[in-house]
Amino acid sequence: MQKPEKHARPTLVSRVTRSTAFWMFLCLLALIVTFGLLSENMVFFNSSNFFTIALNASQLVLLAVGTSYLLGAGQLDLSIGSNLILASVLSGMTITGLAGTPAEIVAGEYPNLTFAVIAGVFVAIGSGSLFGLVNGLLVTKLRLNSFLVTIATTAIGLGLALVITHGANVPYIPRAMQTGFSIQKLFGVVPYPVVLAAIIVCIFWFILEKTRFGMRTLAIGSSVEAARRCGISTDRHTIILFVVMGALAGTSALLDISRFATTNISGHQTDALQAIAAAVIGGTSLFGGVASVIGAVVGTFIPAVLATGLVILRIDPFYQLIVIGLIIIAAVYIDQKNRDNR
């Protein structure tokens, strides 16, 4: 009688080399080395340049991490750009409305600044979460496809922002948010927005890799029916994921208005696509069941490094779009090959 064949467990090296995030990380390192060597006096290697890149990526990385969770669960949110715009508008209006009288605000005086900023933080995160809750309820209770639902809420969210503001950015947002937070550095080295983004990334990495919530997220993405049979409340979990995505969009809105001391209702139209691209580049599967927070960080930094490097080398930055497209194709190909080999 023949003994059953034993399947050897994959080694650490084989698991790493099969990871899309690993190859994209090598790609990121190659870009950094290339730009560093080609830049005049190797200015690209300047530490301040790296922190500038990190600051530029701090907003998108939050959206990419949330998108990784949703994709891992087999869902999608294309409305995060509109959510961010609406949250920034509501937060900006709250801050300017509570910081002082209209005459004081126009004069640049904010007697109630602390209270107004705290209220603005709650409004941004709260409105973003509520936006996500609506998406989650539409997807789970009405059994609608998340792709189609979030296309619709993209238009609704942007329309609400334009109606509220009459198509103009919110004026007179206190510059103290910029000088007191956005351009300040921890120990005089790391910008506060980068520190905040790093803390959030670490929390979400731990949840995905070490907790039941992360395991259930990927289980739903692998097979909703199997997850239900295992006792997972798939609808409730999916709603939570959309709410969390909305809260991250609200947090990103706070980083946006604190950095530029204004809203940007004409921007952020491509934030959802950029976040999806960053997640996919980092190894999160478009087919669900696989997600990588660290990979999402890598995927966020690749376009940020490209944009900065091309500017330093005085090369047309539009080439960045071509390179990112090629990298996404490569990432999807690696993901497909990994799925075929499982």
C-alpha positions in Angstrom: 0.0 0.0 0.0 1.5 3.3 -1.1 2.0 6.0 1.5 0.2 9.3 0.7 2.5 11.9 -0.7 3.5 14.7 1.7 3.3 18.2 0.3 6.2 20.3 1.6 5.2 23.6 3.1 6.5 26.6 1.1 9.6 28.1 2.5 9.9 31.7 3.6 11.9 32.5 0.5 9.4 30.9 -1.8 6.5 32.8 -0.1 8.3 36.1 -0.4 9.3 35.6 -4.0 5.8 34.7 -5.0 4.5 38.0 -3.4 3.6 40.8 -5.7 4.5 43.3 -3.0 8.1 41.9 -3.0 8.6 42.5 -6.7 7.0 45.9 -6.5 9.2 46.8 -3.6 12.3 45.9 -5.7 10.8 48.1 -8.5 10.5 50.9 -6.0 14.1 50.5 -4.8 15.2 50.4 -8.5 13.4 53.7 -9.1 15.0 55.3 -6.0 18.5 54.2 -7.0 18.0 55.3 -10.6 16.7 58.7 -9.8 19.4 59.1 -7.2 22.2 58.3 -9.5 20.9 60.4 -12.4 20.0 63.5 -10.4 22.5 66.3 -10.2 24.8 65.9 -7.2 22.6 63.0 -6.2 20.1 65.5 -4.8 17.3 62.9 -4.9 19.0 61.1 -2.0 18.5 64.1 0.2 16.6 63.2 3.3 14.3 66.2 3.0 13.3 65.0 -0.4 12.3 61.6 1.0 10.2 63.3 3.6 8.6 65.5 1.0 7.7 62.3 -1.0 6.2 60.8 2.2 4.2 63.9 2.8 2.8 63.9 -0.7 1.9 60.2 -0.2 0.4 60.5 3.2 -3.2 61.2 2.0 -3.3 58.6 -0.7 -1.8 55.9 1.5 -4.9 56.1 3.8 -7.2 55.6 0.8 -5.1 52.8 -0.5 -5.1 50.9 2.8 -8.9 51.2 3.0 -9.2 50.1 -0.6 -7.0 47.0 0.1 -9.5 45.9 2.8 -12.5 46.4 0.5 -10.8 44.6 -2.4 -9.7 41.8 -0.1 -13.4 41.4 0.8 -14.4 41.4 -2.9 -15.9 44.9 -2.8 -15.0 48.3 -4.4 -15.5 51.9 -3.6 -15.2 54.4 -6.4 -16.7 57.2 -4.4 -13.9 58.0 -2.0 -12.8 61.1 -4.0 -16.3 62.6 -3.7 -16.5 61.5 -0.1 -13.2 63.3 0.6 -14.3 66.5 -1.1 -17.7 66.5 0.8 -16.0 65.8 4.1 -13.4 68.6 3.5 -16.2 71.1 2.6 -18.3 70.2 5.7 -15.3 70.3 7.9 -14.0 73.6 6.5 -17.4 75.2 6.9 -17.7 73.9 10.4 -14.3 75.3 11.4 -14.9 78.7 9.8 -18.4 78.9 11.2 -17.4 78.2 14.8 -14.0 79.8 15.0 -15.4 83.3 15.3 -17.8 85.9 13.9 -17.9 86.5 10.1 -16.0 89.8 10.6 -13.4 88.1 12.7 -12.9 85.3 10.2 -12.5 87.7 7.3 -9.9 89.6 9.4 -8.0 86.4 10.1 -8.9 86.3 13.7 -10.1 83.0 15.3 -11.0 83.4 19.0 -12.6 79.9 19.2 -9.9 78.1 17.1 -9.4 75.1 19.3 -13.1 74.3 19.7 -13.7 74.9 16.0 -10.9 72.6 14.8 -12.0 69.8 17.2 -15.5 70.1 15.8 -14.1 70.1 12.3 -12.3 66.8 12.9 -15.4 65.1 14.2 -17.5 66.4 11.3 -14.9 65.2 8.7 -14.6 61.7 10.1 -18.3 61.5 10.9 -19.5 62.6 7.5 -17.0 60.4 5.8 -18.2 57.4 7.9 -21.9 58.2 7.2 -21.1 58.3 3.5 -19.5 54.9 3.8 -22.5 53.6 5.8 -24.8 54.6 3.0 -22.6 52.8 0.5 -22.5 49.7 2.7 -26.3 49.6 3.2 -27.0 50.0 -0.5 -24.6 47.1 -1.3 -25.8 44.7 1.5 -29.5 45.5 2.0 -30.5 46.2 -1.6 -28.0 43.6 -3.0 -26.6 46.0 -5.4 -23.1 45.7 -7.1 -20.6 47.9 -5.2 -19.1 49.1 -8.5 -22.4 50.5 -9.7 -23.5 51.8 -6.3 -20.3 53.8 -5.8 -20.4 55.2 -9.3 -23.8 56.7 -8.3 -22.7 57.9 -4.9 -19.7 59.5 -6.5 -22.0 61.8 -8.5 -24.3 62.4 -5.5 -21.4 63.3 -3.2 -19.8 65.7 -5.6 -23.1 67.2 -6.4 -23.8 67.8 -2.7 -20.4 69.5 -2.3 -21.0 71.8 -5.3 -24.6 72.7 -4.1 -23.4 73.5 -0.6 -20.5 75.7 -1.8 -22.0 77.0 -5.0 -19.0 75.7 -6.8 -16.4 77.7 -4.8 -13.8 76.5 -2.4 -14.4 77.2 1.3 -12.4 80.4 2.2 -10.7 81.6 5.3 -9.7 78.2 6.7 -7.3 79.1 9.5 -3.6 78.9 8.5 -2.9 77.8 12.0 -3.9 74.3 10.9 -1.1 74.5 8.4 1.5 76.1 10.6 0.6 74.1 13.7 0.2 70.7 12.2 0.9 70.2 8.5 4.3 71.7 8.3 5.4 70.8 11.8 7.8 67.9 12.3 8.2 65.4 15.1 11.6 65.9 16.7 12.2 68.4 13.9 12.5 65.5 11.4 9.3 63.7 10.4 6.2 65.8 9.3 3.2 65.2 11.6 0.9 64.0 8.7 3.5 61.3 7.9 3.5 60.2 11.5 -0.3 60.1 11.6 -0.4 58.1 8.4 2.3 55.7 9.6 0.4 55.0 12.9 -2.8 54.3 11.0 -1.0 52.0 8.5 0.5 50.0 11.4 -2.9 49.6 13.1 -4.5 48.4 9.9 -1.6 46.0 9.2 -2.0 44.5 12.6 -5.7 44.1 12.2 -5.4 42.5 8.8 -2.5 40.1 9.7 -3.2 39.3 13.4 -6.9 39.5 14.2 -10.1 37.6 13.4 -11.4 40.7 11.7 -8.7 40.6 9.1 -9.1 36.8 8.6 -12.9 37.3 8.1 -12.3 40.1 5.6 -10.2 37.8 3.4 -12.6 34.9 4.0 -15.5 36.9 2.6 -13.5 37.9 -0.4 -12.5 34.2 -1.0 -16.1 32.9 -0.8 -19.1 34.8 0.6 -21.1 31.6 0.8 -18.4 29.7 2.6 -17.9 32.6 5.0 -21.6 32.6 5.8 -21.5 28.8 6.5 -18.7 29.5 9.0 -21.0 31.8 10.9 -19.6 35.1 9.7 -22.1 37.9 9.4 -21.0 38.9 6.0 -23.5 41.8 5.6 -22.5 43.5 8.9 -18.8 43.0 8.2 -19.1 44.5 4.7 -21.0 47.5 6.1 -18.2 48.0 8.7 -15.6 47.9 5.9 -17.4 50.6 3.9 -17.8 52.8 7.1 -14.0 52.4 7.8 -13.3 53.3 4.2 -15.4 56.4 4.7 -13.6 57.3 8.0 -10.3 57.1 6.2 -11.6 59.4 3.4 -12.6 61.8 6.1 -9.2 61.6 7.7 -7.6 62.2 4.4 -9.8 65.3 3.9 -8.5 66.7 7.2 -4.9 66.2 6.0 -5.9 68.0 2.8 -7.3 71.1 4.3 -4.6 71.3 7.0 -1.9 71.1 4.4 -3.3 73.6 1.9 -5.6 75.7 4.2 -8.4 75.4 1.7 -10.7 72.9 0.1 -10.2 71.5 -3.4 -13.6 70.7 -4.8 -12.2 70.5 -8.4 -9.6 68.0 -7.4 -9.6 64.4 -6.1 -11.5 63.1 -9.1 -9.0 60.3 -9.7 -8.3 59.5 -6.0 -10.3 56.2 -6.2 -8.5 55.0 -9.3 -5.1 56.0 -7.7 -6.0 54.1 -4.5 -7.1 51.0 -6.5 -3.9 51.2 -8.5 -1.8 51.5 -5.4 -3.5 48.5 -3.8 -3.2 46.3 -6.9 0.4 47.3 -7.4 1.1 46.2 -3.8 -0.4 42.8 -4.3 -4.0 43.1 -3.3 -6.1 40.9 -5.6 -8.8 42.3 -7.8 -10.6 39.0 -7.3 -10.8 39.2 -3.5 -9.3 37.0 -0.8 -5.9 38.5 -0.9 -4.8 41.9 0.6 -1.6 43.6 1.6 -1.4 46.7 3.7 2.4 46.9 3.3 2.0 46.3 -0.4 -0.5 49.2 -0.5 2.1 51.5 1.0 4.7 50.4 -1.6 2.1 50.9 -4.3 1.4 54.4 -3.1 5.1 55.4 -3.0 5.9 54.2 -6.6 3.9 57.0 -8.3 5.1 59.5 -5.6 8.7 58.7 -6.3 8.1 58.7 -10.0 6.5 62.2 -9.9 9.3 63.7 -7.8 12.1 62.0 -9.7 10.9 63.1 -13.1 10.6 66.7 -11.9 14.1 66.6 -10.5 15.4 65.2 -13.8 13.4 67.9 -15.7 11.5 65.2 -17.6 7.8 65.7 -18.6 5.9 64.3 -15.6 3.2 62.9 -18.0 5.5 60.0 -18.6 4.5 58.9 -15.0 1.1 57.9 -16.3 2.7 55.5 -18.9 5.0 53.9 -16.4 2.3 53.5 -13.8 0.1 51.8 -16.4 2.8 49.4 -17.3 3.5 48.6 -13.6 -0.2 47.9 -13.0 -0.3 45.5 -15.9 2.8 43.7 -14.4 1.2 43.6 -11.0 -2.0 42.1 -12.3 -0.1 39.6 -14.3 1.9 38.5 -11.3 -1.3 38.2 -9.2 -3.0 36.1 -12.0 0.1 33.8 -12.2 0.0 33.4 -8.4 -3.7 32.5 -8.5 -3.0 29.9 -11.2 -0.3 28.3 -9.2 -2.3 27.9 -6.0 
